[in-house]
Amino acid sequence: IEDHTRDHLAMNDLSDSQIHEQIVGGPHPTVGAPLLLRPPYGAGAEAARVVDRIAADGYATCRWTVDTRDWAGATPAQMGEAVRSGNPFSPPVAAGGVILMHANHFTAAKLQAVIDAVHARGLTLDARTGG
């Protein structure tokens, strides 16, 4: 669970001051949660300038390793398969991986499918890292 900016803009297209405005104007993690920020679309997640600006605002940059495609209307079965076996957009989950899911596409069935797929790969979830 992480911050995700005010307007969901591609951060690599923004100036440093615009990135700062997106961070401070966006939702913030609850007290005690890790200070992680995932650049929307992953845009800029590996660009030194963007990562440095995010760090200047006190966040670590986070990037996913598995895209469940929930945002594209994936079913629980499709999401579970993406986590368990991979899909054309990402490999299957591995230890230390980050699974991309969105709160606005949440259902209990989708979450359960993802949890079951993680366990099917012999892995566990770690809430301390937002995973």
C-alpha positions as CSV (number, residue, x, y, z in Angstrom):
1,I,0.0,0.0,0.0
2,E,1.6,3.2,-1.1
3,D,1.2,6.8,-2.1
4,H,0.3,7.3,-5.7
5,T,0.3,11.1,-6.4
6,R,-2.5,13.7,-6.7
7,D,-3.4,13.4,-10.4
8,H,-1.9,10.1,-11.6
9,L,0.4,11.8,-14.2
10,A,3.5,10.3,-15.8
11,M,6.2,11.7,-13.5
12,N,9.0,11.5,-16.1
13,D,7.1,14.2,-18.1
14,L,7.0,16.6,-15.1
15,S,9.4,19.2,-13.8
16,D,10.9,18.7,-10.3
17,S,8.5,21.2,-8.8
18,Q,5.5,19.5,-10.5
19,I,6.7,16.1,-9.1
20,H,6.9,17.7,-5.6
21,E,3.4,19.1,-6.0
22,Q,2.0,15.7,-7.1
23,I,3.6,14.0,-4.1
24,V,2.5,16.5,-1.4
25,G,-0.9,17.0,-2.9
26,G,-1.7,13.3,-3.2
27,P,-2.9,10.7,-0.6
28,H,-0.5,9.7,2.1
29,P,0.1,6.4,3.9
30,T,-1.4,5.9,7.3
31,V,0.8,6.5,10.3
32,G,3.4,3.7,10.6
33,A,3.0,2.5,7.0
34,P,6.1,2.3,4.8
35,L,6.8,5.6,2.9
36,L,6.6,4.1,-0.6
37,L,5.6,5.9,-3.8
38,R,4.8,4.1,-7.1
39,P,5.0,6.5,-10.0
40,P,1.8,6.2,-12.1
41,Y,2.3,3.8,-15.1
42,G,5.8,3.2,-13.8
43,A,6.8,6.3,-15.7
44,G,10.0,7.6,-14.2
45,A,10.4,4.8,-11.7
46,E,13.9,4.1,-12.9
47,A,14.9,7.7,-13.9
48,A,17.5,9.1,-11.4
49,R,15.9,12.6,-11.5
50,V,12.5,11.3,-10.6
51,V,13.7,8.9,-8.0
52,D,15.9,11.6,-6.4
53,R,12.9,14.0,-6.3
54,I,10.7,11.3,-4.7
55,A,13.4,10.7,-2.1
56,A,13.7,14.4,-1.4
57,D,10.0,14.2,-0.3
58,G,10.8,11.3,2.1
59,Y,9.6,8.4,0.0
60,A,11.3,5.3,-1.5
61,T,10.3,4.6,-5.1
62,C,8.5,1.3,-5.6
63,R,7.9,-0.5,-8.8
64,W,5.8,-3.6,-9.3
65,T,7.1,-7.0,-10.6
66,V,3.8,-8.5,-11.4
67,D,0.9,-6.6,-13.1
68,T,-2.4,-8.4,-12.4
69,R,-4.1,-6.1,-15.0
70,D,-7.0,-5.5,-12.6
71,W,-7.2,-2.0,-14.1
72,A,-7.9,-3.6,-17.5
73,G,-10.8,-5.7,-16.1
74,A,-9.0,-8.9,-15.4
75,T,-11.1,-11.5,-13.7
76,P,-10.0,-13.2,-10.4
77,A,-8.9,-16.3,-12.4
78,Q,-6.9,-14.1,-14.8
79,M,-5.3,-12.3,-11.9
80,G,-4.4,-15.5,-10.1
81,E,-2.9,-16.9,-13.3
82,A,-0.8,-13.8,-13.8
83,V,0.6,-14.1,-10.3
84,R,1.1,-17.9,-10.5
85,S,2.4,-18.3,-14.1
86,G,3.0,-14.8,-15.5
87,N,1.4,-13.1,-18.4
88,P,2.6,-11.2,-21.5
89,F,3.2,-8.1,-19.3
90,S,5.2,-9.6,-16.4
91,P,6.7,-12.8,-15.0
92,P,5.1,-14.9,-12.2
93,V,5.6,-13.6,-8.7
94,A,8.9,-14.5,-7.0
95,A,10.2,-13.9,-3.5
96,G,10.4,-10.2,-2.8
97,G,8.1,-9.4,-5.6
98,V,5.5,-6.6,-5.7
99,I,2.1,-7.4,-7.1
100,L,0.2,-4.5,-8.7
101,M,-3.4,-4.1,-7.7
102,H,-5.7,-1.1,-7.4
103,A,-8.1,-0.3,-4.6
104,N,-10.7,1.1,-7.1
105,H,-10.8,-2.3,-8.8
106,F,-10.9,-4.4,-5.6
107,T,-13.1,-7.3,-4.9
108,A,-12.6,-10.0,-2.2
109,A,-12.6,-12.6,-4.9
110,K,-9.7,-10.9,-6.7
111,L,-7.7,-10.6,-3.5
112,Q,-8.3,-14.2,-2.6
113,A,-7.2,-15.4,-6.1
114,V,-4.0,-13.4,-5.7
115,I,-3.3,-14.7,-2.2
116,D,-4.0,-18.3,-3.3
117,A,-1.6,-17.9,-6.3
118,V,1.1,-16.5,-4.0
119,H,0.7,-19.5,-1.8
120,A,0.6,-21.9,-4.8
121,R,4.1,-20.7,-5.6
122,G,5.3,-21.6,-2.1
123,L,5.5,-17.9,-1.0
124,T,4.0,-15.9,1.8
125,L,2.8,-12.3,2.0
126,D,4.7,-9.7,4.0
127,A,2.5,-6.9,5.3
128,R,5.5,-5.0,6.7
129,T,6.6,-4.0,3.2
130,G,3.2,-3.3,1.8
131,G,3.2,-6.8,0.1
